[in-house]
Amino acid sequence: MHALNWKAVTWALGLFGAVTFVVCVVYGLLVPRALHMVQLLEIALPGFKWLSPGSFVLGFVESFLYGAYAGLVFVPIYNFVIQRCR
């Protein structure tokens, strides 16, 4: 197995987080309030309140940053472990 590229994984996970946030918001707008996760988004994303344009942008950026953080932490750990397992 090859070592992971930290830039590619970080961007991919950041974009995954941002896209997932957009999907959750769209889902929240389409279904009754009792069936979606407003409370989870408000707890997981500091400063996010359902739903204003500024809050949407904040949630989008925070979701991207959470994903990017996951990539920045995961890649070095993975590369270290894969190197040790060879």
N, CA, C and O atoms as CSV, one atom per row, in Angstrom:
chain,resi,resn,atom,element,x,y,z
A,1,MET,N,N,0.840,-1.184,0.000
A,1,MET,CA,C,0.000,0.000,0.000
A,1,MET,C,C,0.883,1.245,0.000
A,1,MET,O,O,2.003,1.244,0.511
A,2,HIS,N,N,0.346,2.288,-0.582
A,2,HIS,CA,C,1.080,3.541,-0.688
A,2,HIS,C,C,0.669,4.501,0.419
A,2,HIS,O,O,-0.428,4.412,0.971
A,3,ALA,N,N,1.567,5.412,0.726
A,3,ALA,CA,C,1.259,6.459,1.690
A,3,ALA,C,C,0.204,7.390,1.096
A,3,ALA,O,O,0.155,7.610,-0.114
A,4,LEU,N,N,-0.623,7.921,1.962
A,4,LEU,CA,C,-1.666,8.850,1.514
A,4,LEU,C,C,-1.101,10.250,1.339
A,4,LEU,O,O,-0.203,10.664,2.073
A,5,ASN,N,N,-1.628,10.969,0.369
A,5,ASN,CA,C,-1.270,12.364,0.139
A,5,ASN,C,C,-2.123,13.226,1.061
A,5,ASN,O,O,-3.349,13.220,0.952
A,6,TRP,N,N,-1.487,13.969,1.970
A,6,TRP,CA,C,-2.251,14.715,2.964
A,6,TRP,C,C,-3.088,15.820,2.338
A,6,TRP,O,O,-4.176,16.116,2.832
A,7,LYS,N,N,-2.609,16.438,1.262
A,7,LYS,CA,C,-3.394,17.499,0.619
A,7,LYS,C,C,-4.682,16.944,0.018
A,7,LYS,O,O,-5.756,17.517,0.200
A,8,ALA,N,N,-4.569,15.845,-0.687
A,8,ALA,CA,C,-5.736,15.261,-1.344
A,8,ALA,C,C,-6.765,14.790,-0.320
A,8,ALA,O,O,-7.959,15.051,-0.470
A,9,VAL,N,N,-6.305,14.099,0.713
A,9,VAL,CA,C,-7.241,13.582,1.714
A,9,VAL,C,C,-7.868,14.722,2.505
A,9,VAL,O,O,-9.065,14.686,2.792
A,10,THR,N,N,-7.088,15.727,2.858
A,10,THR,CA,C,-7.615,16.863,3.614
A,10,THR,C,C,-8.674,17.606,2.814
A,10,THR,O,O,-9.736,17.927,3.346
A,11,TRP,N,N,-8.404,17.880,1.559
A,11,TRP,CA,C,-9.400,18.545,0.714
A,11,TRP,C,C,-10.636,17.677,0.509
A,11,TRP,O,O,-11.763,18.170,0.556
A,12,ALA,N,N,-10.419,16.383,0.283
A,12,ALA,CA,C,-11.549,15.483,0.058
A,12,ALA,C,C,-12.458,15.423,1.286
A,12,ALA,O,O,-13.680,15.490,1.153
A,13,LEU,N,N,-11.878,15.299,2.466
A,13,LEU,CA,C,-12.698,15.237,3.675
A,13,LEU,C,C,-13.332,16.586,3.998
A,13,LEU,O,O,-14.454,16.635,4.503
A,14,GLY,N,N,-12.631,17.673,3.714
A,14,GLY,CA,C,-13.227,18.997,3.902
A,14,GLY,C,C,-14.434,19.196,3.004
A,14,GLY,O,O,-15.477,19.676,3.450
A,15,LEU,N,N,-14.294,18.831,1.750
A,15,LEU,CA,C,-15.417,18.943,0.809
A,15,LEU,C,C,-16.543,17.985,1.170
A,15,LEU,O,O,-17.718,18.323,1.023
A,16,PHE,N,N,-16.194,16.796,1.641
A,16,PHE,CA,C,-17.208,15.847,2.091
A,16,PHE,C,C,-18.026,16.444,3.242
A,16,PHE,O,O,-19.253,16.338,3.252
A,17,GLY,N,N,-17.356,17.063,4.200
A,17,GLY,CA,C,-18.057,17.701,5.314
A,17,GLY,C,C,-18.970,18.823,4.847
A,17,GLY,O,O,-20.104,18.937,5.313
A,18,ALA,N,N,-18.486,19.651,3.933
A,18,ALA,CA,C,-19.281,20.767,3.428
A,18,ALA,C,C,-20.496,20.280,2.636
A,18,ALA,O,O,-21.600,20.798,2.807
A,19,VAL,N,N,-20.294,19.293,1.779
A,19,VAL,CA,C,-21.405,18.748,0.992
A,19,VAL,C,C,-22.430,18.080,1.907
A,19,VAL,O,O,-23.636,18.219,1.702
A,20,THR,N,N,-21.950,17.361,2.907
A,20,THR,CA,C,-22.856,16.717,3.853
A,20,THR,C,C,-23.684,17.750,4.602
A,20,THR,O,O,-24.874,17.533,4.834
A,21,PHE,N,N,-23.083,18.859,4.982
A,21,PHE,CA,C,-23.813,19.943,5.642
A,21,PHE,C,C,-24.920,20.472,4.740
A,21,PHE,O,O,-26.054,20.647,5.186
A,22,VAL,N,N,-24.600,20.726,3.483
A,22,VAL,CA,C,-25.604,21.226,2.536
A,22,VAL,C,C,-26.742,20.221,2.380
A,22,VAL,O,O,-27.909,20.610,2.355
A,23,VAL,N,N,-26.418,18.941,2.275
A,23,VAL,CA,C,-27.451,17.900,2.156
A,23,VAL,C,C,-28.345,17.899,3.397
A,23,VAL,O,O,-29.565,17.779,3.277
A,24,CYS,N,N,-27.757,18.031,4.582
A,24,CYS,CA,C,-28.551,18.070,5.816
A,24,CYS,C,C,-29.470,19.282,5.859
A,24,CYS,O,O,-30.620,19.168,6.283
A,25,VAL,N,N,-28.985,20.431,5.430
A,25,VAL,CA,C,-29.813,21.641,5.435
A,25,VAL,C,C,-30.952,21.508,4.423
A,25,VAL,O,O,-32.096,21.837,4.737
A,26,VAL,N,N,-30.655,21.036,3.228
A,26,VAL,CA,C,-31.706,20.847,2.215
A,26,VAL,C,C,-32.742,19.853,2.718
A,26,VAL,O,O,-33.944,20.079,2.576
A,27,TYR,N,N,-32.285,18.763,3.298
A,27,TYR,CA,C,-33.210,17.778,3.879
A,27,TYR,C,C,-34.065,18.430,4.963
A,27,TYR,O,O,-35.270,18.189,5.036
A,28,GLY,N,N,-33.444,19.247,5.796
A,28,GLY,CA,C,-34.172,19.943,6.850
A,28,GLY,C,C,-35.214,20.908,6.325
A,28,GLY,O,O,-36.232,21.132,6.979
A,29,LEU,N,N,-34.981,21.478,5.171
A,29,LEU,CA,C,-35.944,22.393,4.566
A,29,LEU,C,C,-37.096,21.658,3.892
A,29,LEU,O,O,-38.176,22.221,3.713
A,30,LEU,N,N,-36.868,20.396,3.515
A,30,LEU,CA,C,-37.883,19.644,2.782
A,30,LEU,C,C,-38.806,18.808,3.657
A,30,LEU,O,O,-39.925,18.498,3.249
A,31,VAL,N,N,-38.360,18.440,4.845
A,31,VAL,CA,C,-39.176,17.569,5.705
A,31,VAL,C,C,-39.654,18.347,6.926
A,31,VAL,O,O,-39.086,19.385,7.266
A,32,PRO,N,N,-40.693,17.848,7.581
A,32,PRO,CA,C,-41.154,18.519,8.804
A,32,PRO,C,C,-40.052,18.617,9.849
A,32,PRO,O,O,-39.197,17.736,9.942
A,33,ARG,N,N,-40.072,19.681,10.628
A,33,ARG,CA,C,-39.011,19.969,11.598
A,33,ARG,C,C,-38.775,18.818,12.580
A,33,ARG,O,O,-37.644,18.619,13.022
A,34,ALA,N,N,-39.793,18.074,12.923
A,34,ALA,CA,C,-39.642,16.981,13.889
A,34,ALA,C,C,-38.795,15.837,13.345
A,34,ALA,O,O,-38.301,15.019,14.121
A,35,LEU,N,N,-38.617,15.762,12.034
A,35,LEU,CA,C,-37.918,14.625,11.441
A,35,LEU,C,C,-36.467,14.893,11.051
A,35,LEU,O,O,-35.812,14.001,10.512
A,36,HIS,N,N,-35.953,16.076,11.303
A,36,HIS,CA,C,-34.548,16.301,10.946
A,36,HIS,C,C,-33.731,16.735,12.149
A,36,HIS,O,O,-34.262,16.864,13.252
A,37,MET,N,N,-32.446,16.959,11.941
A,37,MET,CA,C,-31.500,17.058,13.042
A,37,MET,C,C,-31.045,18.488,13.308
A,37,MET,O,O,-29.846,18.765,13.341
A,38,VAL,N,N,-31.998,19.393,13.498
A,38,VAL,CA,C,-31.643,20.777,13.802
A,38,VAL,C,C,-30.800,20.836,15.070
A,38,VAL,O,O,-29.776,21.517,15.115
A,39,GLN,N,N,-31.237,20.119,16.092
A,39,GLN,CA,C,-30.516,20.156,17.371
A,39,GLN,C,C,-29.083,19.653,17.226
A,39,GLN,O,O,-28.166,20.228,17.812
A,40,LEU,N,N,-28.881,18.589,16.455
A,40,LEU,CA,C,-27.535,18.058,16.260
A,40,LEU,C,C,-26.640,19.079,15.564
A,40,LEU,O,O,-25.500,19.286,15.977
A,41,LEU,N,N,-27.146,19.713,14.517
A,41,LEU,CA,C,-26.355,20.730,13.821
A,41,LEU,C,C,-26.024,21.892,14.756
A,41,LEU,O,O,-24.907,22.408,14.742
A,42,GLU,N,N,-26.997,22.297,15.564
A,42,GLU,CA,C,-26.760,23.426,16.478
A,42,GLU,C,C,-25.773,23.062,17.579
A,42,GLU,O,O,-25.041,23.929,18.055
A,43,ILE,N,N,-25.739,21.802,17.992
A,43,ILE,CA,C,-24.782,21.369,19.020
A,43,ILE,C,C,-23.392,21.173,18.415
A,43,ILE,O,O,-22.398,21.591,19.009
A,44,ALA,N,N,-23.313,20.552,17.257
A,44,ALA,CA,C,-22.021,20.204,16.655
A,44,ALA,C,C,-21.305,21.400,16.035
A,44,ALA,O,O,-20.079,21.401,15.923
A,45,LEU,N,N,-22.060,22.413,15.635
A,45,LEU,CA,C,-21.467,23.567,14.948
A,45,LEU,C,C,-21.652,24.812,15.808
A,45,LEU,O,O,-22.732,25.402,15.796
A,46,PRO,N,N,-20.626,25.228,16.554
A,46,PRO,CA,C,-20.751,26.392,17.438
A,46,PRO,C,C,-21.175,27.646,16.673
A,46,PRO,O,O,-20.586,27.984,15.646
A,47,GLY,N,N,-22.188,28.323,17.175
A,47,GLY,CA,C,-22.676,29.550,16.561
A,47,GLY,C,C,-23.756,29.337,15.522
A,47,GLY,O,O,-24.387,30.299,15.084
A,48,PHE,N,N,-23.984,28.094,15.117
A,48,PHE,CA,C,-24.999,27.803,14.107
A,48,PHE,C,C,-26.375,27.817,14.748
A,48,PHE,O,O,-26.609,27.155,15.760
A,49,LYS,N,N,-27.285,28.578,14.148
A,49,LYS,CA,C,-28.699,28.601,14.546
A,49,LYS,C,C,-29.521,28.414,13.294
A,49,LYS,O,O,-29.221,29.017,12.264
A,50,TRP,N,N,-30.540,27.600,13.356
A,50,TRP,CA,C,-31.402,27.309,12.206
A,50,TRP,C,C,-32.237,28.520,11.900
A,50,TRP,O,O,-32.848,29.034,12.837
A,51,LEU,N,N,-32.328,29.011,10.754
A,51,LEU,CA,C,-31.445,29.048,9.619
A,51,LEU,C,C,-31.483,30.474,9.091
A,51,LEU,O,O,-32.552,31.007,8.793
A,52,SER,N,N,-30.339,31.071,8.980
A,52,SER,CA,C,-30.185,32.385,8.362
A,52,SER,C,C,-29.012,32.291,7.391
A,52,SER,O,O,-28.206,31.365,7.487
A,53,PRO,N,N,-28.907,33.234,6.460
A,53,PRO,CA,C,-27.781,33.165,5.504
A,53,PRO,C,C,-26.412,33.169,6.195
A,53,PRO,O,O,-25.517,32.416,5.810
A,54,GLY,N,N,-26.254,34.014,7.207
A,54,GLY,CA,C,-24.976,34.057,7.920
A,54,GLY,C,C,-24.692,32.764,8.658
A,54,GLY,O,O,-23.556,32.290,8.688
A,55,SER,N,N,-25.721,32.201,9.249
A,55,SER,CA,C,-25.579,30.943,9.967
A,55,SER,C,C,-25.264,29.802,9.001
A,55,SER,O,O,-24.480,28.910,9.326
A,56,PHE,N,N,-25.871,29.830,7.819
A,56,PHE,CA,C,-25.575,28.811,6.812
A,56,PHE,C,C,-24.107,28.861,6.415
A,56,PHE,O,O,-23.450,27.822,6.340
A,57,VAL,N,N,-23.590,30.049,6.163
A,57,VAL,CA,C,-22.180,30.194,5.764
A,57,VAL,C,C,-21.267,29.719,6.897
A,57,VAL,O,O,-20.283,29.019,6.655
A,58,LEU,N,N,-21.597,30.103,8.131
A,58,LEU,CA,C,-20.807,29.672,9.275
A,58,LEU,C,C,-20.805,28.146,9.383
A,58,LEU,O,O,-19.748,27.541,9.560
A,59,GLY,N,N,-21.971,27.525,9.279
A,59,GLY,CA,C,-22.061,26.070,9.345
A,59,GLY,C,C,-21.302,25.393,8.214
A,59,GLY,O,O,-20.660,24.363,8.420
A,60,PHE,N,N,-21.375,25.971,7.024
A,60,PHE,CA,C,-20.658,25.435,5.864
A,60,PHE,C,C,-19.153,25.458,6.105
A,60,PHE,O,O,-18.462,24.466,5.872
A,61,VAL,N,N,-18.653,26.598,6.572
A,61,VAL,CA,C,-17.211,26.741,6.823
A,61,VAL,C,C,-16.776,25.808,7.950
A,61,VAL,O,O,-15.746,25.143,7.842
A,62,GLU,N,N,-17.553,25.756,9.028
A,62,GLU,CA,C,-17.194,24.882,10.139
A,62,GLU,C,C,-17.193,23.420,9.708
A,62,GLU,O,O,-16.314,22.661,10.116
A,63,SER,N,N,-18.152,23.017,8.900
A,63,SER,CA,C,-18.206,21.636,8.421
A,63,SER,C,C,-16.985,21.316,7.562
A,63,SER,O,O,-16.401,20.239,7.684
A,64,PHE,N,N,-16.604,22.244,6.702
A,64,PHE,CA,C,-15.402,22.057,5.896
A,64,PHE,C,C,-14.175,21.919,6.790
A,64,PHE,O,O,-13.338,21.042,6.574
A,65,LEU,N,N,-14.070,22.784,7.789
A,65,LEU,CA,C,-12.903,22.756,8.668
A,65,LEU,C,C,-12.848,21.485,9.510
A,65,LEU,O,O,-11.763,20.957,9.755
A,66,TYR,N,N,-13.996,20.987,9.954
A,66,TYR,CA,C,-14.015,19.712,10.680
A,66,TYR,C,C,-13.473,18.589,9.789
A,66,TYR,O,O,-12.665,17.775,10.235
A,67,GLY,N,N,-13.914,18.548,8.547
A,67,GLY,CA,C,-13.436,17.526,7.622
A,67,GLY,C,C,-11.951,17.669,7.341
A,67,GLY,O,O,-11.221,16.678,7.305
A,68,ALA,N,N,-11.501,18.910,7.141
A,68,ALA,CA,C,-10.080,19.147,6.876
A,68,ALA,C,C,-9.234,18.748,8.086
A,68,ALA,O,O,-8.154,18.178,7.934
A,69,TYR,N,N,-9.722,19.044,9.266
A,69,TYR,CA,C,-9.016,18.635,10.488
A,69,TYR,C,C,-8.886,17.110,10.546
A,69,TYR,O,O,-7.826,16.584,10.883
A,70,ALA,N,N,-9.966,16.413,10.217
A,70,ALA,CA,C,-9.928,14.947,10.214
A,70,ALA,C,C,-8.854,14.444,9.252
A,70,ALA,O,O,-8.127,13.504,9.573
A,71,GLY,N,N,-8.751,15.060,8.078
A,71,GLY,CA,C,-7.722,14.673,7.118
A,71,GLY,C,C,-6.323,14.950,7.623
A,71,GLY,O,O,-5.424,14.124,7.462
A,72,LEU,N,N,-6.133,16.112,8.236
A,72,LEU,CA,C,-4.811,16.475,8.749
A,72,LEU,C,C,-4.359,15.560,9.875
A,72,LEU,O,O,-3.162,15.320,10.033
A,73,VAL,N,N,-5.293,15.051,10.654
A,73,VAL,CA,C,-4.941,14.148,11.750
A,73,VAL,C,C,-4.808,12.710,11.249
A,73,VAL,O,O,-3.897,11.993,11.663
A,74,PHE,N,N,-5.707,12.286,10.363
A,74,PHE,CA,C,-5.746,10.894,9.928
A,74,PHE,C,C,-4.550,10.502,9.063
A,74,PHE,O,O,-3.967,9.436,9.259
A,75,VAL,N,N,-4.185,11.352,8.113
A,75,VAL,CA,C,-3.143,10.979,7.145
A,75,VAL,C,C,-1.806,10.655,7.809
A,75,VAL,O,O,-1.232,9.613,7.495
A,76,PRO,N,N,-1.281,11.485,8.705
A,76,PRO,CA,C,0.000,11.112,9.325
A,76,PRO,C,C,-0.100,9.826,10.148
A,76,PRO,O,O,0.832,9.022,10.161
A,77,ILE,N,N,-1.223,9.634,10.830
A,77,ILE,CA,C,-1.395,8.406,11.602
A,77,ILE,C,C,-1.421,7.206,10.666
A,77,ILE,O,O,-0.745,6.208,10.917
A,78,TYR,N,N,-2.192,7.295,9.594
A,78,TYR,CA,C,-2.267,6.199,8.622
A,78,TYR,C,C,-0.894,5.918,8.014
A,78,TYR,O,O,-0.466,4.765,7.951
A,79,ASN,N,N,-0.210,6.957,7.570
A,79,ASN,CA,C,1.106,6.766,6.945
A,79,ASN,C,C,2.101,6.147,7.920
A,79,ASN,O,O,2.921,5.320,7.523
A,80,PHE,N,N,2.039,6.539,9.188
A,80,PHE,CA,C,2.910,5.954,10.199
A,80,PHE,C,C,2.612,4.467,10.374
A,80,PHE,O,O,3.528,3.645,10.393
A,81,VAL,N,N,1.342,4.128,10.500
A,81,VAL,CA,C,0.952,2.739,10.719
A,81,VAL,C,C,1.276,1.883,9.500
A,81,VAL,O,O,1.793,0.775,9.649
A,82,ILE,N,N,0.985,2.372,8.308
A,82,ILE,CA,C,1.254,1.574,7.115
A,82,ILE,C,C,2.755,1.351,6.936
A,82,ILE,O,O,3.171,0.301,6.447
A,83,GLN,N,N,3.561,2.324,7.326
A,83,GLN,CA,C,5.006,2.164,7.229
A,83,GLN,C,C,5.507,1.122,8.234
A,83,GLN,O,O,6.423,0.359,7.930
A,84,ARG,N,N,4.924,1.090,9.398
A,84,ARG,CA,C,5.321,0.122,10.438
A,84,ARG,C,C,4.881,-1.305,10.091
A,84,ARG,O,O,5.516,-2.272,10.511
A,85,CYS,N,N,3.800,-1.430,9.329
A,85,CYS,CA,C,3.260,-2.755,9.000
A,85,CYS,C,C,3.961,-3.414,7.826
A,85,CYS,O,O,3.688,-4.574,7.520
A,86,ARG,N,N,4.843,-2.712,7.174
A,86,ARG,CA,C,5.530,-3.280,6.002
A,86,ARG,C,C,6.599,-4.247,6.410
A,86,ARG,O,O,7.275,-4.817,5.553
